Amino acid sequence: MHVQEWLETVPAVAVYVLVGVVIGLESLGIPLPGEIVLVSSALLASQHGDINPWVLGACATGGAIIGDSIGYAIGRRGGRPLLAWCGGKFPKHFSEANIALAERSFQKWGMWAVFFGRFVALLRIFAGPLAGVLRMPYWKFLVANVFGGILWAGGTTAVVYSVGIVAEAWLKRFSWLGLVLAVAFGVTSMLVLRSRARKAAARAGAADGGGTAAPADGPVPASPTVPVGAAQK
């Protein structure tokens, strides 16, 4: 079952909780499809009035900020052995190559890696724990975490919700437009075919009525009879 189809079967409160928990766990460092859940929920909110987009965005933002903060605390306490343990549990996400890439990003960009990492799936998982492992000052991490969480979670909710509203309105219009275009195409095709049929029938009739000449090897028509007296004169 598709995520959005499943979300339609649960009450609005459950959607808020689910979005906050999934995004929080993903931000904490557990590989979960937080972005998919958020986008699906925002689309659902645009189609059903039971889900408030403001509450949805607030839950997503809160989950992102709290999850990242918990991930930072765990990373600061666990250190590099924690990353090695995560690599054993989630080798696809916490491989040595991915950890090295994230670490280079943090060393180059500092707190901006936390901010912009919110928009990248891989860095979104690493941001909190790795910032703690690298001993980034918490106030820097908190500033980047809060602004990144608000912009990513709140912004994604607002954009997807708005696009869903516009798309639904256009789809409704397109359904009528599509019907009109289909009927127009059918009528036009019928008229064109009938016109071509008439022209073909006219050409065939003209060809049958105009060809009276005898073949070259056929009988020669007789000459008109001339009276004898006229010929002598």
Backbone hydrogen bonds in HBPLUS format (Angstrom, degrees):
<---DONOR---> <-ACCEPTOR-->    atom                        ^
c    i                          cat <-CA-CA->   ^        H-A-AA   ^      H-
h    n   atom  resd res      DA  || num        DHA   H-A  angle D-A-AA Bond
n    s   type  num  typ     dist DA aas  dist angle  dist       angle   num
A0006-TRP N   A0002-HIS O   2.94 MM   4  6.25 151.7  2.02 152.1 160.4     1
A0007-LEU N   A0003-VAL O   2.91 MM   4  6.18 154.9  1.97 149.8 157.2     2
A0008-GLU N   A0004-GLN O   3.12 MM   4  6.33 140.2  2.29 142.3 151.4     3
A0009-THR N   A0006-TRP O   3.02 MM   3  5.49 156.2  2.08 111.9 119.3     4
A0010-VAL N   A0007-LEU O   3.26 MM   3  5.55 166.3  2.28 110.4 114.5     5
A0015-VAL N   A0011-PRO O   3.18 MM   4  6.58 145.6  2.31 145.0 155.0     6
A0015-VAL N   A0012-ALA O   3.02 MM   3  5.03 119.6  2.40  94.5 110.1     7
A0016-TYR N   A0012-ALA O   3.01 MM   4  6.41 157.4  2.06 155.6 160.6     8
A0017-VAL N   A0013-VAL O   3.03 MM   4  6.29 167.5  2.04 152.8 155.7     9
A0018-LEU N   A0014-ALA O   2.84 MM   4  5.91 161.3  1.88 145.2 151.3    10
A0019-VAL N   A0015-VAL O   2.95 MM   4  6.08 166.4  1.97 152.4 155.6    11
A0020-GLY N   A0016-TYR O   3.06 MM   4  6.27 170.4  2.07 152.3 155.1    12
A0021-VAL N   A0017-VAL O   2.89 MM   4  6.02 164.9  1.91 156.1 160.4    13
A0022-VAL N   A0018-LEU O   2.90 MM   4  5.93 171.7  1.90 154.9 157.7    14
A0023-ILE N   A0019-VAL O   3.05 MM   4  6.03 167.3  2.07 149.7 153.8    15
A0024-GLY N   A0020-GLY O   2.92 MM   4  5.86 148.3  2.02 135.9 145.8    16
A0025-LEU N   A0021-VAL O   2.85 MM   4  6.05 160.7  1.88 153.5 157.7    17
A0026-GLU N   A0022-VAL O   2.96 MM   4  6.13 155.4  2.02 144.8 152.2    18
A0027-SER N   A0023-ILE O   2.91 MM   4  6.05 160.9  1.95 147.4 152.5    19
A0028-LEU N   A0024-GLY O   2.92 MM   4  6.06 137.6  2.10 138.4 150.5    20
A0030-ILE N   A0025-LEU O   3.01 MM   5  5.61 161.8  2.04 156.6 151.2    21
A0029-GLY N   A0026-GLU O   3.09 MM   3  5.32 143.1  2.23 101.4 111.8    22
A0034-GLY N   A0032-LEU O   2.86 MM   2  5.65 137.9  2.04 106.0  93.7    23
A0037-VAL N   A0033-PRO O   3.10 MM   4  6.35 163.8  2.13 154.3 158.5    24
A0038-LEU N   A0034-GLY O   2.95 MM   4  6.14 158.1  2.00 149.6 155.9    25
A0039-VAL N   A0035-GLU O   2.92 MM   4  6.08 170.9  1.93 154.2 156.4    26
A0040-SER N   A0036-ILE O   2.95 MM   4  6.01 164.6  1.97 149.1 154.0    27
A0041-SER N   A0037-VAL O   2.96 MM   4  6.04 154.7  2.03 142.7 149.8    28
A0042-ALA N   A0038-LEU O   2.91 MM   4  6.13 157.0  1.96 151.2 157.5    29
A0043-LEU N   A0039-VAL O   2.98 MM   4  6.19 158.2  2.03 150.1 155.7    30
A0044-LEU N   A0040-SER O   2.96 MM   4  6.13 152.2  2.03 141.1 149.3    31
A0045-ALA N   A0041-SER O   2.87 MM   4  6.13 147.9  1.97 143.6 152.4    32
A0046-SER N   A0042-ALA O   3.11 MM   4  6.39 140.8  2.27 139.2 149.0    33
A0046-SER N   A0043-LEU O   3.14 MM   3  5.12 124.6  2.46  92.7 106.8    34
A0047-GLN N   A0044-LEU O   3.12 MM   3  5.22 142.9  2.26  99.5 110.2    35
A0048-HIS N   A0044-LEU O   2.93 MM   4  6.06 135.8  2.13 149.4 161.7    36
A0056-LEU N   A0052-ASN O   2.96 MM   4  6.17 160.5  2.00 153.6 160.0    37
A0057-GLY N   A0053-PRO O   2.85 MM   4  5.96 161.7  1.88 143.9 148.5    38
A0058-ALA N   A0054-TRP O   2.97 MM   4  6.14 153.5  2.04 143.3 150.8    39
A0059-CYS N   A0055-VAL O   2.91 MM   4  6.14 159.2  1.96 151.0 156.1    40
A0060-ALA N   A0056-LEU O   2.98 MM   4  6.21 159.8  2.02 150.2 156.0    41
A0061-THR N   A0057-GLY O   2.89 MM   4  6.03 158.7  1.94 145.5 151.6    42
A0062-GLY N   A0058-ALA O   2.84 MM   4  5.99 164.8  1.86 150.1 154.7    43
A0063-GLY N   A0059-CYS O   2.91 MM   4  6.04 161.7  1.95 146.7 151.9    44
A0064-ALA N   A0060-ALA O   2.99 MM   4  6.15 154.4  2.05 144.3 151.2    45
A0065-ILE N   A0061-THR O   2.99 MM   4  6.22 167.1  2.01 156.5 159.0    46
A0066-ILE N   A0062-GLY O   2.93 MM   4  5.96 169.8  1.94 154.3 157.7    47
A0067-GLY N   A0063-GLY O   2.90 MM   4  5.69 156.3  1.96 138.1 146.1    48
A0068-ASP N   A0064-ALA O   3.06 MM   4  6.06 160.2  2.10 140.9 146.5    49
A0069-SER N   A0065-ILE O   3.04 MM   4  6.20 154.8  2.11 144.2 151.3    50
A0070-ILE N   A0066-ILE O   2.96 MM   4  6.22 159.7  2.00 153.4 158.4    51
A0071-GLY N   A0067-GLY O   2.91 MM   4  6.11 159.1  1.95 147.7 154.1    52
A0072-TYR N   A0068-ASP O   2.85 MM   4  6.11 148.7  1.95 144.9 153.4    53
A0073-ALA N   A0069-SER O   3.05 MM   4  6.35 159.3  2.09 147.4 152.0    54
A0074-ILE N   A0070-ILE O   2.91 MM   4  6.20 160.7  1.95 153.9 159.2    55
A0075-GLY N   A0071-GLY O   2.89 MM   4  6.01 161.8  1.92 148.2 153.6    56
A0076-ARG N   A0072-TYR O   2.88 MM   4  6.04 154.8  1.95 149.1 156.1    57
A0077-ARG N   A0073-ALA O   3.06 MM   4  6.21 150.0  2.15 142.6 150.0    58
A0078-GLY N   A0074-ILE O   2.73 MM   4  5.81 164.0  1.76 154.2 159.7    59
A0079-GLY N   A0075-GLY O   2.89 MM   4  5.47 155.8  1.95 137.2 143.4    60
A0082-LEU N   A0079-GLY O   3.07 MM   3  5.65 140.4  2.23 111.5 121.6    61
A0083-LEU N   A0080-ARG O   2.91 MM   3  5.12 119.5  2.29 103.4 118.4    62
A0084-ALA N   A0080-ARG O   3.08 MM   4  6.48 155.2  2.14 155.6 162.9    63
A0085-TRP N   A0081-PRO O   2.95 MM   4  6.19 152.5  2.03 144.1 151.3    64
A0086-CYS N   A0082-LEU O   2.89 MM   4  6.17 156.9  1.94 148.7 155.2    65
A0087-GLY N   A0083-LEU O   2.88 MM   4  6.07 143.7  2.01 140.4 150.6    66
A0088-GLY N   A0084-ALA O   3.17 MM   4  6.51 138.5  2.35 138.4 148.1    67
A0088-GLY N   A0085-TRP O   3.12 MM   3  5.19 127.5  2.41  95.4 108.7    68
A0089-LYS N   A0085-TRP O   3.12 MM   4  6.47 146.1  2.24 144.0 153.4    69
A0090-PHE N   A0086-CYS O   2.67 MM   4  5.67 166.2  1.69 156.3 160.7    70
A0094-PHE N   A0090-PHE O   2.84 MM   4  5.77 168.3  1.85 171.6 173.8    71
A0099-ILE N   A0095-SER O   2.96 MM   4  6.19 163.3  1.98 155.9 160.8    72
A0100-ALA N   A0096-GLU O   2.91 MM   4  6.02 157.9  1.96 145.4 151.6    73
A0101-LEU N   A0097-ALA O   2.96 MM   4  6.17 155.0  2.03 145.5 152.4    74
A0102-ALA N   A0098-ASN O   2.95 MM   4  6.17 164.0  1.98 150.7 154.6    75
A0103-GLU N   A0099-ILE O   2.87 MM   4  6.01 154.3  1.93 146.1 154.0    76
A0104-ARG N   A0100-ALA O   2.96 MM   4  6.16 157.4  2.01 147.2 152.5    77
A0105-SER N   A0101-LEU O   3.09 MM   4  6.33 153.9  2.16 144.3 151.5    78
A0106-PHE N   A0102-ALA O   2.99 MM   4  6.29 153.6  2.06 147.6 154.3    79
A0107-GLN N   A0103-GLU O   2.92 MM   4  6.16 160.4  1.96 151.4 156.9    80
A0108-LYS N   A0104-ARG O   2.97 MM   4  6.07 145.5  2.09 143.8 152.5    81
A0109-TRP N   A0105-SER O   2.88 MM   4  5.87 166.5  1.90 150.9 155.0    82
A0110-GLY N   A0106-PHE O   2.79 MM   4  4.82 144.5  1.92 128.2 136.3    83
A0112-TRP N   A0109-TRP O   3.21 MM   3  5.35 147.7  2.32 134.0 126.6    84
A0113-ALA N   A0110-GLY O   3.01 MM   3  5.57 144.7  2.13 111.0 120.5    85
A0114-VAL N   A0111-MET O   3.10 MM   3  5.20 128.1  2.38  96.0 108.9    86
A0115-PHE N   A0111-MET O   3.12 MM   4  6.51 156.2  2.18 144.7 151.1    87
A0116-PHE N   A0112-TRP O   2.80 MM   4  5.93 168.9  1.81 157.3 157.0    88
A0117-GLY N   A0113-ALA O   2.78 MM   4  5.25 129.6  2.03 121.7 136.1    89
A0118-ARG N   A0115-PHE O   3.37 MM   3  5.84 156.5  2.43 105.8 112.0    90
A0119-PHE N   A0116-PHE O   3.03 MM   3  5.64 156.1  2.09 115.1 121.5    91
A0120-VAL N   A0117-GLY O   3.18 MM   3  5.15 162.8  2.21 104.0 109.3    92
A0124-ARG N   A0120-VAL O   2.76 MM   4  5.79 143.4  1.89 156.5 168.2    93
A0125-ILE N   A0122-LEU O   3.19 MM   3  5.57 136.3  2.39 104.0 114.3    94
A0126-PHE N   A0122-LEU O   3.25 MM   4  6.58 152.4  2.33 142.2 150.2    95
A0127-ALA N   A0123-LEU O   2.74 MM   4  5.45 150.3  1.83 151.7 155.8    96
A0130-LEU N   A0126-PHE O   2.84 MM   4  5.54 161.3  1.87 166.1 172.1    97
A0131-ALA N   A0127-ALA O   3.03 MM   4  5.92 152.0  2.11 140.8 148.4    98
A0132-GLY N   A0128-GLY O   3.17 MM   4  6.46 153.4  2.25 151.3 158.3    99
A0133-VAL N   A0129-PRO O   2.89 MM   4  6.21 155.5  1.95 149.9 157.3   100
A0134-LEU N   A0130-LEU O   2.90 MM   4  6.05 160.1  1.94 150.7 155.1   101
A0136-MET N   A0131-ALA O   3.01 MM   5  5.43 173.4  2.02 164.4 163.7   102
A0135-ARG N   A0132-GLY O   3.11 MM   3  4.97 156.6  2.17 100.5 106.8   103
A0140-LYS N   A0137-PRO O   3.14 MM   3  5.57 123.3  2.48 107.4 120.3   104
A0141-PHE N   A0137-PRO O   3.10 MM   4  6.42 164.4  2.12 154.2 159.0   105
A0142-LEU N   A0138-TYR O   2.70 MM   4  5.87 160.3  1.74 155.5 161.0   106
A0143-VAL N   A0139-TRP O   3.06 MM   4  6.19 163.1  2.09 144.5 148.1   107
A0144-ALA N   A0140-LYS O   3.11 MM   4  6.33 175.9  2.12 155.0 156.1   108
A0145-ASN N   A0141-PHE O   2.76 MM   4  5.80 152.0  1.83 148.1 157.5   109
A0146-VAL N   A0142-LEU O   2.86 MM   4  5.95 166.0  1.88 153.0 155.6   110
A0147-PHE N   A0143-VAL O   3.12 MM   4  6.27 174.9  2.12 155.3 156.1   111
A0148-GLY N   A0144-ALA O   2.88 MM   4  5.72 152.5  1.96 138.2 147.3   112
A0149-GLY N   A0145-ASN O   2.83 MM   4  5.82 155.4  1.89 142.0 149.4   113
A0150-ILE N   A0146-VAL O   2.95 MM   4  6.15 162.1  1.99 151.6 156.1   114
A0151-LEU N   A0147-PHE O   2.99 MM   4  6.07 168.8  2.00 147.9 151.5   115
A0152-TRP N   A0148-GLY O   2.87 MM   4  5.88 163.1  1.90 147.4 153.0   116
A0153-ALA N   A0149-GLY O   2.92 MM   4  5.66 149.3  2.02 140.8 148.4   117
A0154-GLY N   A0150-ILE O   2.94 MM   4  5.21 131.8  2.17 124.1 138.3   118
A0155-GLY N   A0151-LEU O   3.00 MM   4  5.03 131.4  2.24 108.2 122.6   119
A0156-THR N   A0152-TRP O   2.88 MM   4  5.68 155.7  1.94 136.2 143.9   120
A0157-THR N   A0153-ALA O   3.07 MM   4  6.17 161.9  2.10 144.1 149.3   121
A0158-ALA N   A0154-GLY O   2.97 MM   4  6.16 164.4  1.99 150.5 154.7   122
A0159-VAL N   A0155-GLY O   2.90 MM   4  6.03 169.4  1.91 155.0 158.0   123
A0160-VAL N   A0156-THR O   2.95 MM   4  5.95 169.7  1.97 151.9 155.1   124
A0161-TYR N   A0157-THR O   2.93 MM   4  5.86 157.6  1.98 144.2 151.4   125
A0162-SER N   A0158-ALA O   2.97 MM   4  6.06 162.6  2.00 145.8 150.7   126
A0163-VAL N   A0159-VAL O   2.87 MM   4  6.06 164.3  1.90 153.8 158.6   127
A0164-GLY N   A0160-VAL O   2.86 MM   4  5.96 152.6  1.93 143.8 151.8   128
A0165-ILE N   A0161-TYR O   3.01 MM   4  6.31 152.3  2.08 147.5 154.2   129
A0166-VAL N   A0162-SER O   3.03 MM   4  6.29 170.6  2.04 155.0 156.8   130
A0167-ALA N   A0163-VAL O   2.76 MM   4  5.84 162.6  1.79 150.5 156.5   131
A0168-GLU N   A0164-GLY O   2.94 MM   4  5.98 157.5  1.99 142.5 148.4   132
A0169-ALA N   A0165-ILE O   3.14 MM   4  6.39 159.0  2.18 147.8 153.0   133
A0170-TRP N   A0166-VAL O   2.93 MM   4  6.19 162.1  1.96 153.7 158.9   134
A0171-LEU N   A0167-ALA O   2.79 MM   4  5.95 154.2  1.86 149.0 156.7   135
A0172-LYS N   A0168-GLU O   3.03 MM   4  6.25 150.7  2.12 143.2 150.2   136
A0173-ARG N   A0169-ALA O   3.08 MM   4  6.40 159.1  2.12 146.4 151.9   137
A0174-PHE N   A0170-TRP O   2.70 MM   4  5.87 155.9  1.76 149.5 157.6   138
A0175-SER N   A0171-LEU O   2.93 MM   4  6.09 141.4  2.09 140.5 149.2   139
A0177-LEU N   A0173-ARG O   2.89 MM   4  6.16 166.3  1.91 153.8 158.5   140
A0178-GLY N   A0174-PHE O   2.58 MM   4  5.59 156.4  1.63 147.1 153.8   141
A0179-LEU N   A0175-SER O   3.16 MM   4  6.29 148.9  2.26 133.4 140.9   142
A0180-VAL N   A0176-TRP O   2.99 MM   4  6.29 164.0  2.01 153.9 157.5   143
A0181-LEU N   A0177-LEU O   2.85 MM   4  6.06 166.6  1.87 154.3 158.2   144
A0182-ALA N   A0178-GLY O   2.87 MM   4  5.99 153.8  1.94 142.9 150.5   145
A0183-VAL N   A0179-LEU O   2.97 MM   4  6.24 162.6  2.00 153.0 156.8   146
A0184-ALA N   A0180-VAL O   2.87 MM   4  6.08 166.8  1.89 154.6 158.8   147
A0185-PHE N   A0181-LEU O   2.84 MM   4  5.95 158.2  1.88 146.4 152.7   148
A0186-GLY N   A0182-ALA O   2.97 MM   4  6.17 155.5  2.03 144.4 151.1   149
A0187-VAL N   A0183-VAL O   2.92 MM   4  6.17 166.3  1.94 158.0 160.8   150
A0188-THR N   A0184-ALA O   2.90 MM   4  5.99 167.0  1.92 150.9 155.2   151
A0189-SER N   A0185-PHE O   2.93 MM   4  6.01 160.5  1.97 145.6 151.3   152
A0190-MET N   A0186-GLY O   3.03 MM   4  6.23 155.3  2.10 145.5 152.0   153
A0191-LEU N   A0187-VAL O   2.95 MM   4  6.24 162.1  1.99 154.6 159.1   154
A0192-VAL N   A0188-THR O   2.95 MM   4  6.13 163.1  1.98 153.8 158.5   155
A0193-LEU N   A0189-SER O   3.03 MM   4  6.16 162.7  2.06 147.7 152.3   156
A0194-ARG N   A0190-MET O   2.94 MM   4  6.14 160.3  1.98 149.5 155.1   157
A0195-SER N   A0191-LEU O   2.92 MM   4  6.09 158.1  1.97 148.4 154.4   158
A0196-ARG N   A0192-VAL O   2.96 MM   4  6.18 160.3  2.00 150.1 155.3   159
A0197-ALA N   A0193-LEU O   2.91 MM   4  6.11 150.7  1.99 145.1 153.6   160
A0198-ARG N   A0194-ARG O   2.97 MM   4  6.25 155.5  2.03 149.2 154.8   161
A0199-LYS N   A0195-SER O   3.06 MM   4  6.31 164.1  2.08 150.8 154.8   162
A0200-ALA N   A0196-ARG O   2.96 MM   4  6.13 158.9  2.01 147.0 152.9   163
A0201-ALA N   A0197-ALA O   2.94 MM   4  6.16 155.8  2.00 146.2 152.9   164
A0202-ALA N   A0198-ARG O   2.87 MM   4  6.13 155.2  1.94 150.8 157.8   165
A0203-ARG N   A0199-LYS O   2.97 MM   4  6.21 161.5  2.01 150.5 154.9   166
A0204-ALA N   A0200-ALA O   3.03 MM   4  6.23 155.3  2.09 144.8 151.5   167
A0205-GLY N   A0201-ALA O   3.00 MM   4  6.22 155.1  2.06 147.3 153.5   168
A0206-ALA N   A0202-ALA O   3.00 MM   4  6.22 159.4  2.05 151.7 156.9   169
A0207-ALA N   A0203-ARG O   3.10 MM   4  6.26 154.0  2.17 143.8 150.4   170
A0208-ASP N   A0204-ALA O   3.17 MM   4  6.38 150.6  2.26 143.1 150.3   171
A0209-GLY N   A0205-GLY O   3.08 MM   4  6.26 157.8  2.13 152.0 156.8   172
A0210-GLY N   A0206-ALA O   3.24 MM   4  6.11 147.9  2.35 146.3 151.8   173
A0218-GLY N   A0215-PRO O   3.28 MM   3  5.29 165.3  2.30 109.5 110.8   174
A0231-ALA N   A0227-PRO O   3.14 MM   4  6.39 149.5  2.23 140.3 148.6   175
A0232-GLN N   A0228-VAL O   2.99 MM   4  6.34 150.0  2.08 149.4 157.2   176
A0233-LYS N   A0229-GLY O   3.05 MM   4  6.34 159.5  2.09 150.4 155.4   177
